[in-house]
Every structure is written in structure tokens, then in C-alpha cells.
Amino acid sequence: MAFSYSALQTAMQEVGRPLFFEQANMEAPLVDLKMAKGQKDRAKVFAMKKEPRSVISVTVKKGGYNSTAFVADGGARTQAAQLDHSIGKMGFAIIQGNIFFPEGITKVASGGEGIDLFKSAIESSGADFGRTLDRACIDHRLGGASGSAAAAAVSLAVLDASGYRPGAKVDQYDSAGTTLEGSFAVTDVTVNADGSGTLTLAAPGLPGPVTTSSRFYLQGSGGAAAPGVGARTAPTNLADFTNIAVSCFPNLTATEQPAGTLDSATSSLSNTKMRNMMTRVKTVSSKVVSHILVHPLNYERIENNQNPQLRFKKGDTQDVYGESLAFGKAQVVEDTNQGVAVVDFIHANENVAYMHEFWAAAPKKGWTKDALRESDTYVGDNLYITGGYNLVPRQRNAFGRMNAITS
């Protein structure tokens, strides 16, 4: 039986949404993108709040009350004090995806192949969505070049291959990250043992010459602009949380929301250095690190540093390499979207930070047949998907980051 156009519409309505979010969740260890509300997945870092507000308003807490004091018996009370709260304002970051279904294939392909075509397209889009949002919430800036390359070159060696993927487009900026020089499409990524890699690019290749100071960013994310300012369209991310020069809320100053702890000196990942970072975070914030987000290479280093006395979360199998590695009281989360030189120390309670979902990624008319739109350019139909999200910090100093790890 032929796979008809009407069958495509029915398939999209019945299985499109589950397929999309299943793949997105698999590719995004940082955020819990499950469709239904409920308890956060313990394997994820940040909880998702599904609230369709036009603007986020967050009370940013910096200190306490100066009326707290000792007093003699029968003595005068201190004057009542009002805590000077700062209200942070934050909007949404829009992430989009477009899927094309060739008309001929969907009309004439035999049943199984037609369904496979649909599932493959939806799954690929969901995976792209999950990877892109996850990486953007870590850092929308990608690894720099490890050497020079000429304009129109179709091969580029990069210091860190995380965040790059075949099929993606990348924005190339100047050394300040403020001038967009153009974009290039990645067709293949070769990853080396140390996390560096080589990108194969589609013609016409690099839009301009590249040096080791050139900057690369996720497509359309806005370069080095601060959150909510100018051309920045990417969400607030973990790199912003520890950048003392940046305010995560454009209406507040950086001093109104003290930044997290940044360690750019440590190059060798050790138990001592990790314990010290957790202590520093707790000292300035009174919060205990709950999650440590790492590239797989650094996950392996943490395992090897702790052998033969590995620690695991309660209830996990106590074998040599268990399912859920722990360091102190923190769960170590492995994420291929994380930078190879970066280790993030996170307090993930929603009172400190959370992922805000303004609207879930979906076609404008929902996962129904009405969402399919005939293409004006090609013979077939388009499915346009958008979602509105942002990573909201209420207490930035409960975060820490090492960003110079090499061994």
C-alpha cells in the first residue's frame, strides 16, 4: 500500500511530537525537556518551568537584613530594615528548525519506507534541537581554530570539536566576536583523542580568512553580545554565570548579581582542585554543588583520579565504572556538548537557577496536518518548528567554572 500524503499528515499528528522530544531529551543532558510536568529526571541538571509569560521577572537576592543583631535583655530593638531586592527582567530566546518533505517520495514510497522517511526527519530535527539548546545553555561560542586557514578553505582544524556537528551551520566572527564575517556549513566532523578535531566544510567554504583569534558561534546566536543586548539571540548560559563583566539581566548591573567563580589557571584536573572549587562556591554562596557538568574526556579523568575508591549516587551499582559517578555530594554529568577544556560546578535547585519554557518547541498550528505548508521554492512541504526558552539564574555565585583544563 502506498504511503500517501494523508498518511503523512496522520503520522505527524500521532507520533511527531513524541519522536521529536524523545530525541531532544537524549541529546540534552543539561535540561529536562520531557513533555509532561512532574518530578525532574535525576539524570538531568536543570528543571523546566513551563510558564508562558511575556517577560520573566526574577527577584535577585544578594544579601540579608542589617537589622539582625544581638541585644541586651530589655534593650532597644534595632530599626526594621528592608532588603533591597533587585528585579531582573529577561525575555525568551527563540530556537527554530525547518523540515522539508519531498512531495514525490511521500506520495509514492511504499508504506514502511514512507514512514521511515517521516520518522528520520522528525528524529533528526529533535536531535538537532536538543543538541543546539543544550550547547547554547553551556556556551554559544564554539571552539576556535588551531591554526590559520584561507578564505574558501573547505577544511578547518579546531581546538575543541564539541558543539560542532555534521549538517550544522556556524557563524564566523572577528577576534572580538562583534563583526560577523559570514557563515559556513559543516559536512563532517573528525574528533581526535584529545577532543580537538577537523571540520569538513561545504563549498564555498570559509567566508573569510581564519586565524587562531577568530571566533565561531552557533548559527544566528549573536556573537559576543551580552544576554538580552543587541544582536544576542542565544539564551543566557553557564559561561555568562561566571563572567564578572556580564549581567545576565540587561536591566541590572553586574554588581547587583555577583558572578560565579571562574578558574582560568588550573590546567590539570585533580581531586584537590575540584574539591577546592566546590569549597569556593560554597564559601561565597552558602550553596553546595549538586552537579558537575563535564565533557566525556573529563568524565574519564575524574573516574581515573578516584580509582580505586570511586563514589556513586545512592542506589547505583557499585561496580568499577557505574552508571552515575559522584564527586563528593555532586553528581557528575557527562555531556558531549560540553567544552573539552571546561568543567562546570552547578547548584541546580530551581530557587538558584532553572530553564524557563515560554512555549514548547512545536509547529505554529501544533502537531497536526494543518502545520504542513507547501514550499514556494521546492516541490514538497515544509514543517516549521519554533520554541521559546531561557536559562534563568537567581543566584549566580552558586556556580563555578574551570575553563583551561588540558589534562
N, C-alpha and C positions, 0 to 999 in steps of 0.2 A: 504494500500500500504506500502511495507517495506521501511524502511529508509536505503538507500543504501550508499555505500562508496562514490559514485559520488555525492550523495545528501549532504554528509558531506563536501565535497570539495566546493560545490556551496554555502552552508550555511556559511562557513568560509569566503569566498570572499565577500558575500553580507552583512553579519551582524556582522562578527567577530570584526572588528575594532571599529565600533560604540559601541558595547556591552562592549568591553574592556575599552575604555576610559570613557564611561558613569559611570561605576563602579569605576574606578580610581579617577575620579573627585569627586564623592560622598564621598570618603574616605580620601581626601587630602585637608582640608580647607586651608592649608598654601600656596599651589601652584596652579596656574591656568593651568590645563592640557587639556583644551579644544583643539580639533583637528584643528580648523580653526583660522587663525590670526584675530585680531580685538581688540576691547576695552576690557580691563581686567574686569573680573567678579567682581563686587563690593563686593561680599561675600568672595572673596579670598584675600590673603595678597600680595603675590609676583606675578608680571607679568612674563610671559615666553618669552624669546627671542629665536627664532628658527634660529640658525646660525651654520651651520656645519663646524666650524673651527677646525683645529687640536689642537690648544692651544689658550686659552683666554689670551689676553693682556689687562690689565686694568691700566689706569693712576690713581694712588692712591694719592689723594690730602691731604696734611697735614696742610699747612699754606698759607700765601699770599705773597705779594711783599713788600720788605723793602724799596722800593723807594716811597712809599706812605707817604707823609708828608705835613705839612703846609710850606708856603714860603712867604717871604715878597714881596710886589709889586716891580717888577723889579729885584728880587733876582735871584740867580743861581738855575737852576734846579738840582734836585737830580740825581745821576747817575742811568742810566737804570739798572734794576735788572731782573734776570731770575729766575723764580720759579723752584726750584729743585724738579721736578716731579720724583716719583718712579713708575716704570713699574712692575706691578705684573703679574706673569705667573701662569696659572692654567690649568690643564688638565681635563679630564672627569672622572666621577665615573660611572662604568657600573653596572646597575641593571638587573638581569636576572630572567626569570621564565620558567619553563618547564611544559607542559601539556601533559598528556597521554590519548589517546582514545583507549579503548579495542576494538579489531577488531570485535569480535563476536557481541557485543552489537550494534555497529554502523551498522553492516550488517543486523541484523535480527530484531532489535527493531521496533515496529510499529511506523509510522510517527511521531506522537506527542511526544512519549517518546524519540525517537532518537533525535529530535530537542531539547527537553528539556535537554537531556544529554549534547549536544553541548553548549547550552546557559549557563547551570550551570557551565561548566568547564571554559568557557571564562569569565563569570562574576566573578567567584571566583578568577581567575588569575588576572583580572583587579583590583579587590578589594585589593588583596594582594599587588599588585604593588603600588597602591595609598597609602595604609597604611604604607608600608615599606619606600617608598621615603619620605613621609611626616614626619615620625618619624625620619628618618636619617637626615633630614634637621633641625630638632629640636635638637636632640642629639642621636647619635647611641648607647650610653650607656643606658642600661635599669636599672630598679630599683633593688637594692641589696636585699639580704636575710635579713629577720628579726630575724633569729636565725640560729643555726648550723644544718647541715644535713650530713649524712654519704654518702660515695660513694655508688652508685647504688640505692639510695633512689628514690622513684617514686612520692614523694610529696615535694613541696618546698614552704614555706611561704615567700612572698616578701613584701617589704615596699611600693612599688608602682607598680600596675599592668598594668599601661599604657604602650603600646608598645608590650606587650605580647599578643598572640592570639593563639587559637587552630589551630594545623596544622603547626605551625612555628617551626623552629629550632633556638636555641640560643647558642652562644659561651660562654663558661665558662673560665674566666681568673683568675690569681692570684691577690693579693691585689694591685699590681702596674699596672695591666692591660697590662702587657708586655709578659707574658708567657701563651700561650693557653693551657689549660688543657684538652680540648675536647669540645664536643657539646652534647646537649640533645634536644629531640623533645617534644614539648608541645602538649598534647591531650585535655586539658581542662583548663579553667581559671575561678576561682571563685573570684569575685570582692566584697570587703566589702564596707560598707557605707563611710568609710574614704579614699577610694581609694587604700588601701592595698589589698592583695589578696593571693590566694593559687593556685599554678600551679600543675596540674597532668601531670606526665611525662610518656612517653612510655618507655618500657624496652629497654635497660638495665638501664635506669635512669641516675642519675648524674655520670659524668665521673670521679669525684674525690670528696673528702670531701669539704663541703662548710662552711664558717664562715660568720659573718656579714661584713667582709672586702673583701670578694670575689667580683669580678666584672663580670657583664654579659653584652654582647653586641649583636647587631643584627648579624645574621649569616654572616660570611665572611667579616665583616666590618673593621677588623684590630686592634681592641683593642684601647689602649691609644695613639697610634702613632699620631703625628701631621698631619694635612692635607697635602697630597702630599708627605709624607715621609714614607719610609719603607713599612710596611705591611698595612698601612692605605688605604683602598679602598672605604670607605664611603665618601660622599660629605662633603664639608665644611658646618658647621651648626651653629645655633644660640648660642650653648654653646661655640664654638670657638670664636665667635664675642666678647664675654665679658671675655675671658681668656687672661690676660695680658702676660702670659708665652708663648702664641702660636702666630705664624704668620700664617695668613690664606693663604699666598702665600709663598711657600717654598724658593723662591729666594730672599725674603725680610726679614729683621729683624722685630721683634715685635714693635720696636720703630719707624719704618718707616710707620707703620699704627696703630695709637693708638687704643687700645681696647675700647670696650664699658664699661658701668658702671655696676658693679656687686655688689649686695646687698645680702650677706650671713648671715646677722644678724637679719633681720626682720622675725619674725615667724607668726605674726598676720596681716592679710591683712586688711588694713583700707583705707579710703578715703585719710587721711592725708599722709600715707606712699606712696600711689600710686601717689598722686599729687607731692610729693617730688621727686620721681624717675623721673617723667616726666620733672620736673624743672631741675634736674641734667643733664638729657640727653640734654635738650635744651641749658643749660649753656655751656657745653663742645663742642657741635656740631653745635649750632645755628639751629638745626632741631627740628620740632615739631613732637612728637609721633603721628603716624597716626593709628596704630593698637596695640591692646593689646591681645596677644595670651594666652589663659588660658584653663586649664582642666575644664570639666563641674562643678566640685565641687567648683572651684574658681569663675566660672561664676555666680553660685548661690550666693556665698558670696558677690560678687560685687553688684548684684541685691539687696540683702538684706541690704547691707550697704547704698544704695542710697534711699531705700524706706523711706518716701512716695514721694520723689522728683526724680523719675527716669528720665533719659535723653535718647533721641533716635535720630538716624540719621534723617535728614530732609526727610520728605515724608513717614516715617514709622507710623504705627498705634500707637496712644498714649494710649494704654491700660497698665495695671499694669505690665505685662510681655510681651513686644513687641517682634517683630521678630529680631530686631537689636539693641542691647544695646550699648550705648555710654558712655564713661567716659571722660569728658571734650570734646576735639575735636577728640578723638580717638575712633575708632570702636572696640568694644570688640568681639573677635572671639573665639568661643567655639570649642575645638578640643580634641577629645578623645585620640589622640596620644601625647598630651602634658603631661609633668610630673605633678603629683598631687601637688608637692611642688614648682612648677615653674610658674612664670608669666613673659612673655617676652614683653618688650616695644620696638616697632619697628617703624622706619620711612621707609615706603615701596616704596618711589619713586624710579624708576629704575635708577636714577642717583646716588642713595645711595646703592642699592642692587637689584639684580634680579636673577631669575632662568634661567640658560643658558641650552638650549637643543641642544646638539651636534647632536643627532639623536633621533627621537621619538621611543618609545618602539614598537617593531614590529618584526615579523619573518624576517630572513635574506632576503628571497625572497618576502617579503611583504605578505599582507593578501590574498594569492592566494592558489590554490590547490598545487602548487609546493613547498610550505613551509612544508607540511606534510612529515615526514620522518619515514620509517618503523623502529621500535625498534629492536636493536640487542639482547635485553635481554628478552623482553616480547612480547606476541602476540598482536600487535596493532601498533599505530602510535604515534609519538611524535611531538609536536609543540614547538619549541624553540623560546623564545622571549627575546630580549635584548634592552636596551635603554641607552643612554649616557647623563648624566646631571651633573650639579654642581651649588651650590648656591654661587653667586659672590658678595662679599662686596666691595664697592668702598669707603665707609666711615664708618668704624666700630664703631666709637664713637657716631653714631646716634642710637645706640641700648642700651638697659638696660635689666637687668635680676634680678629678685628675685628668689632665689633657695632654700629657707629654710622655706617656708610657711607651717604651720601646722593648722592654724585656721583662 
